């Protein structure tokens, strides 16, 4: 389960990086590149959400001995 949380965190980091890159390109007026990075950020964010949701579900299924 720890692996699921780690993978979700990695995807969140990738999303944050893509958001920052999109913002930098937007400030420079490079809209096509900005949009491309924004789309990648959304994909990473969605994937991170699914991984986090799965990790949360699995953590709720854990049984103590």
Secondary structure as GFF3:
##gff-version 3
##sequence-region A 1 65
A	DSSP	alpha_helix	2	27	.	.	.	ID=ss1
A	DSSP	alpha_helix	31	60	.	.	.	ID=ss2
###
